[in-house]
Amino acid sequence: MRDFNIDFIDYNQDLLESILIEGSTTSLTTLLSGSSYEAEILSQFVEHYGEELPETYDSVIRLYDFEYDGDIDEVKFKSGNLIYMGSVVYEEWDE
């Protein structure tokens, strides 16, 4: 996460989730399936982006209890791009 100027020295790694799916998809439901607080997170991203994204993706990195206020929203690599898509309100929801 150096490319986004994020320092993980003091970050609790137990609050990080990532997924890599076979193939790629534009579906937010597919990309966020199985995440902690899936319904709440999914609803906030769908409200912002819609159910389908304009491009396909094959992975998601989720950081909980983390606020990103950097200026970098995309990093390009030879093998693909890493894009910051946003944050959602994270708190204890009634389940």
Backbone as numpy.savetxt, mean C-alpha at the origin, in Angstrom:
# Nx Ny Nz CAx CAy CAz Cx Cy Cz
13.35 1.14 1.23 12.54 2.33 1.23 13.40 3.59 1.23
14.69 3.39 1.06 15.59 4.54 0.99 15.20 5.50 -0.12
14.66 4.95 -1.22 14.30 5.80 -2.36 13.21 6.80 -2.01
12.40 6.48 -1.00 11.35 7.38 -0.54 11.80 8.20 0.67
13.08 8.09 1.00 13.66 8.77 2.18 12.94 8.37 3.46
12.63 7.08 3.58 11.99 6.54 4.78 13.04 5.78 5.57
13.18 6.10 6.84 14.14 5.46 7.73 13.40 4.43 8.58
13.79 3.17 8.45 13.12 2.11 9.19 13.88 1.65 10.42
14.86 2.41 10.86 15.65 1.98 12.01 14.78 1.75 13.23
13.85 2.65 13.51 13.00 2.53 14.69 11.60 2.02 14.37
11.36 1.56 13.15 10.02 1.09 12.78 9.81 -0.35 13.22
8.67 -0.65 13.79 8.33 -2.00 14.23 7.95 -2.83 13.00
8.80 -3.76 12.62 8.59 -4.57 11.42 7.33 -5.44 11.51
6.80 -5.65 12.71 5.54 -6.39 12.85 4.36 -5.63 12.27
4.54 -4.34 12.01 3.47 -3.51 11.46 3.60 -3.33 9.95
4.37 -4.18 9.31 4.56 -4.14 7.87 3.98 -5.40 7.25
3.20 -5.25 6.20 2.67 -6.39 5.45 2.98 -6.16 3.97
3.30 -7.23 3.28 3.51 -7.12 1.84 2.95 -8.36 1.16
2.60 -8.20 -0.10 2.07 -9.31 -0.87 2.55 -9.18 -2.31
2.85 -10.30 -2.90 3.18 -10.38 -4.31 2.23 -11.39 -4.92
1.45 -10.97 -5.91 0.49 -11.88 -6.52 1.05 -12.40 -7.84
0.59 -13.56 -8.23 0.99 -14.13 -9.51 0.28 -13.35 -10.61
1.04 -12.89 -11.57 0.46 -12.05 -12.61 0.34 -10.64 -12.10
-0.57 -9.88 -12.66 -0.83 -8.52 -12.18 -2.30 -8.21 -12.38
-2.77 -7.17 -11.71 -4.20 -6.86 -11.75 -4.41 -5.35 -11.56
-5.58 -4.91 -11.98 -6.01 -3.53 -11.71 -6.99 -3.49 -10.54
-7.35 -4.64 -10.00 -8.38 -4.74 -8.96 -7.82 -4.43 -7.57
-8.35 -3.40 -6.94 -7.96 -3.10 -5.57 -8.36 -4.22 -4.63
-9.50 -4.85 -4.87 -9.95 -5.96 -4.03 -8.92 -7.07 -4.04
-8.41 -7.42 -5.21 -7.40 -8.47 -5.31 -6.11 -8.05 -4.63
-5.68 -6.83 -4.85 -4.41 -6.36 -4.29 -4.44 -6.25 -2.77
-5.58 -5.92 -2.19 -5.67 -5.73 -0.75 -6.28 -6.92 -0.02
-6.61 -7.97 -0.74 -7.20 -9.16 -0.15 -6.27 -9.77 0.89
-6.81 -10.05 2.05 -6.04 -10.69 3.11 -5.27 -9.73 4.00
-5.37 -8.44 3.74 -4.63 -7.49 4.58 -5.35 -7.30 5.92
-4.61 -6.90 6.90 -5.22 -6.56 8.18 -6.18 -5.39 7.94
-7.32 -5.44 8.59 -8.33 -4.38 8.44 -8.72 -4.17 6.98
-8.80 -5.27 6.26 -9.04 -5.24 4.81 -10.26 -4.40 4.42
-11.39 -4.62 5.05 -12.62 -3.94 4.64 -12.49 -2.42 4.80
-11.92 -1.98 5.90 -11.80 -0.55 6.14 -10.79 0.10 5.21
-9.66 -0.56 5.02 -8.63 -0.03 4.13 -9.13 -0.02 2.69
-9.72 -1.12 2.27 -10.22 -1.24 0.90 -11.25 -0.16 0.60
-12.18 0.06 1.52 -13.24 1.05 1.26 -12.66 2.45 1.07
-11.62 2.79 1.82 -11.04 4.13 1.68 -10.29 4.28 0.35
-9.59 3.23 -0.08 -8.89 3.31 -1.36 -9.86 3.27 -2.53
-10.91 2.46 -2.43 -11.92 2.41 -3.50 -12.62 3.76 -3.61
-12.89 4.39 -2.48 -13.52 5.72 -2.51 -12.63 6.72 -3.26
-11.34 6.60 -3.10 -10.40 7.53 -3.74 -10.11 7.17 -5.20
-9.84 5.88 -5.48 -9.39 5.46 -6.81 -10.47 4.78 -7.65
-11.54 4.29 -7.02 -12.48 3.42 -7.72 -12.01 1.98 -7.56
-12.85 1.03 -7.94 -12.51 -0.39 -7.77 -11.33 -0.82 -8.64
-11.23 -0.25 -9.83 -10.16 -0.64 -10.76 -9.15 0.50 -10.90
-7.88 0.14 -10.85 -6.80 1.11 -11.04 -6.51 1.27 -12.53
-5.95 2.39 -12.95 -5.68 2.61 -14.37 -4.52 1.77 -14.91
-3.67 1.26 -14.02 -2.54 0.42 -14.42 -2.60 -0.89 -13.65
-1.84 -1.89 -14.10 -1.79 -3.15 -13.39 -0.64 -3.15 -12.38
-0.85 -3.88 -11.29 0.13 -4.01 -10.22 0.20 -5.47 -9.79
1.36 -5.86 -9.24 1.51 -7.23 -8.77 1.94 -7.32 -7.30
2.05 -6.19 -6.64 2.47 -6.23 -5.24 1.98 -5.01 -4.48
1.90 -5.19 -3.16 1.48 -4.11 -2.27 2.33 -4.19 -1.01
2.80 -3.05 -0.54 3.48 -2.95 0.74 2.61 -2.07 1.62
2.22 -2.60 2.78 1.37 -1.84 3.71 2.16 -1.57 4.99
2.19 -0.32 5.40 2.84 0.08 6.64 1.76 0.60 7.57
1.65 0.02 8.75 0.65 0.44 9.73 1.30 1.35 10.76
0.49 2.27 11.30 0.98 3.26 12.27 2.18 4.01 11.72
2.04 4.47 10.50 3.13 5.17 9.82 2.54 6.30 9.00
3.15 7.46 9.06 2.68 8.59 8.27 3.79 9.02 7.33
3.49 9.07 6.04 4.47 9.48 5.04 4.13 10.87 4.56
5.06 11.78 4.70 4.82 13.15 4.24 5.91 13.61 3.28
6.53 12.65 2.62 7.60 12.97 1.68 7.08 13.48 0.35
8.00 13.95 -0.46 7.67 14.50 -1.77 7.74 13.47 -2.88
8.34 12.33 -2.63 8.54 11.32 -3.67 7.34 10.39 -3.69
6.69 10.26 -4.85 5.55 9.36 -4.94 5.77 8.21 -5.92
6.90 8.21 -6.63 7.20 7.10 -7.54 8.70 6.96 -7.72
9.15 5.70 -7.68 10.56 5.39 -7.92 10.61 4.35 -9.03
11.42 4.60 -10.03 11.53 3.70 -11.17 12.76 2.81 -11.02
12.56 1.52 -11.28 13.63 0.53 -11.26 13.66 -0.16 -12.61
14.71 -0.90 -12.91 14.77 -1.67 -14.15 13.65 -2.69 -14.21
13.32 -3.29 -13.07 12.32 -4.35 -13.02 10.89 -3.85 -12.82
10.70 -2.55 -12.64 9.35 -2.01 -12.44 9.40 -0.74 -11.62
8.25 -0.31 -11.18 8.14 0.93 -10.42 7.54 0.66 -9.05
7.90 1.50 -8.10 7.31 1.48 -6.78 6.59 2.82 -6.61
5.28 2.75 -6.34 4.45 3.95 -6.30 3.79 4.08 -4.93
3.89 5.27 -4.35 3.16 5.57 -3.13 1.76 5.99 -3.54
0.75 5.22 -3.09 -0.62 5.49 -3.53 -1.45 6.21 -2.49
-0.98 6.28 -1.26 -1.73 7.02 -0.27 -1.76 6.34 1.07
-2.44 7.00 1.98 -2.60 6.47 3.33 -4.07 6.54 3.71
-4.41 5.75 4.69 -5.78 5.74 5.20 -5.73 5.94 6.71
-6.85 6.31 7.27 -6.94 6.44 8.71 -6.84 5.05 9.31
-5.87 4.89 10.19 -5.68 3.59 10.84 -5.89 3.76 12.33
-6.89 3.11 12.83 -7.16 3.10 14.26 -7.93 1.82 14.54
-8.18 1.55 15.76 -8.92 0.35 16.11 -10.39 0.52 15.71
-10.82 -0.31 14.77 -12.21 -0.27 14.34 -12.99 -1.32 15.10
-14.26 -1.08 15.30 -15.12 -2.09 15.90 -15.39 -3.15 14.85
-15.12 -4.39 15.20 -15.33 -5.48 14.23 -16.56 -6.26 14.59
